[in-house]
Amino acid sequence: MFMSLIRNRRSIRSFSDKEIEPEKIALLIEAALRSPSSRSLNPWEFVLVRDKGMLDQLSSSKPHGATFLKHAPLGIVVLADPKKCDVWVEDASIASTYIQLAAENLGLTSCWIQIRNREFGPGKMACEQVADLLNIPAHIEVESIIAIGYPVDSLPGHPKESLDYTKVHDGIYGKNFS
Ligand SMILES: Cc1cc2nc3c(=O)[nH]c(=O)nc-3n(C[C@H](O)[C@H](O)[C@H](O)COP(=O)(O)O)c2cc1C
């Protein structure tokens, strides 16, 4: 089941108008809260955004790679508190991935929007823009926004032949895995 899910998963950036059922949103949140974190410190927090106007504003948080958010019925903003854990980036990334895999499992589709280390525009970072829009306290960082919805189209999973097995070293660096 899991291998089939990851073989077919793709980032999809176009969504149908269909709203996501509340039961599915609850499962997405459960998945996020079940994601593992270093020392179980759980530094992450999440903002669910369903309001069309807010999704529209968030879709301009950076110049490229976020515009499709305005057509998604749901965005989950993944935050973390760096004071709670030094490896909060890893923790927030794992939570983002858990949300994406749970979405896939529920017949939804998703795409990660990178916010950390991205610019909104001259002199302002994307995380500051998102924080302004969502009233996020200054000590909380924004990792990503996961755009989620029902797909209108699909992309084929990456074929097995496209996987780069030269990246895998067997026992010692440089020895091919076969
Ligand atoms: C850390 C990370 C950041 C990403 N940021 C963006 C983004 O800002 N905008 C976007 O459209 N896609 C983003 N993506 C999606 C990637 O572009 C996508 O996963 C990659 O092209 C491979 O395509 P696939 O997911 O369909 O296999 C991001 C993915 C990851 C893992």
The ligand as an SDF file (V2000), in Angstrom:
LIG
                    3D

 31 33  0  0  0  0  0  0  0  0999 V2000
   11.6060   21.3710    0.3610 C   0  0  0  0  0  0  0  0  0  0  0  0
   10.6990   21.5170   -0.8370 C   0  0  0  0  0  0  0  0  0  0  0  0
   10.3550   22.7810   -1.2540 C   0  0  0  0  0  0  0  0  0  0  0  0
    9.4910   22.9410   -2.3450 C   0  0  0  0  0  0  0  0  0  0  0  0
    9.0700   24.1990   -2.6850 N   0  0  0  0  0  0  0  0  0  0  0  0
    8.1950   24.3450   -3.6840 C   0  0  0  0  0  0  0  0  0  0  0  0
    7.6650   25.6360   -3.9680 C   0  0  0  0  0  0  0  0  0  0  0  0
    7.9630   26.6280   -3.3010 O   0  0  0  0  0  0  0  0  0  0  0  0
    6.7840   25.7470   -5.0030 N   0  0  0  0  0  0  0  0  0  0  0  0
    6.4120   24.6500   -5.7620 C   0  0  0  0  0  0  0  0  0  0  0  0
    5.6200   24.8340   -6.6910 O   0  0  0  0  0  0  0  0  0  0  0  0
    6.8830   23.4120   -5.4950 N   0  0  0  0  0  0  0  0  0  0  0  0
    7.7480   23.2350   -4.4780 C   0  0  0  0  0  0  0  0  0  0  0  0
    8.1890   21.9860   -4.1470 N   0  0  0  0  0  0  0  0  0  0  0  0
    7.7670   20.8160   -4.9460 C   0  0  0  0  0  0  0  0  0  0  0  0
    8.9210   20.3250   -5.8460 C   0  0  0  0  0  0  0  0  0  0  0  0
    9.0870   21.2420   -6.9100 O   0  0  0  0  0  0  0  0  0  0  0  0
    8.5900   18.9160   -6.3570 C   0  0  0  0  0  0  0  0  0  0  0  0
    8.4970   18.0490   -5.2650 O   0  0  0  0  0  0  0  0  0  0  0  0
    9.6670   18.4400   -7.3120 C   0  0  0  0  0  0  0  0  0  0  0  0
    9.6640   19.1920   -8.4960 O   0  0  0  0  0  0  0  0  0  0  0  0
    9.4650   16.9710   -7.6980 C   0  0  0  0  0  0  0  0  0  0  0  0
    8.1830   16.7770   -8.2710 O   0  0  0  0  0  0  0  0  0  0  0  0
    7.1970   15.6850   -7.6710 P   0  0  0  0  0  0  0  0  0  0  0  0
    6.8720   16.0850   -6.2330 O   0  0  0  0  0  0  0  0  0  0  0  0
    5.9670   15.7260   -8.5640 O   0  0  0  0  0  0  0  0  0  0  0  0
    7.8700   14.3540   -7.7110 O   0  0  0  0  0  0  0  0  0  0  0  0
    9.0190   21.8050   -3.0610 C   0  0  0  0  0  0  0  0  0  0  0  0
    9.3840   20.5220   -2.6240 C   0  0  0  0  0  0  0  0  0  0  0  0
   10.1950   20.3760   -1.5260 C   0  0  0  0  0  0  0  0  0  0  0  0
   10.5280   18.9800   -1.0290 C   0  0  0  0  0  0  0  0  0  0  0  0
  1  2  1  0
  2  3  1  0
  2 30  2  0
  3  4  2  0
  4  5  1  0
  4 28  1  0
  5  6  2  0
  6  7  1  0
  6 13  1  0
  7  8  2  0
  7  9  1  0
  9 10  1  0
 10 11  2  0
 10 12  1  0
 12 13  2  0
 13 14  1  0
 14 15  1  0
 14 28  1  0
 15 16  1  0
 16 17  1  0
 16 18  1  0
 18 19  1  0
 18 20  1  0
 20 21  1  0
 20 22  1  0
 22 23  1  0
 23 24  1  0
 24 25  2  0
 24 26  1  0
 24 27  1  0
 28 29  2  0
 29 30  1  0
 30 31  1  0
M  END
$$$$
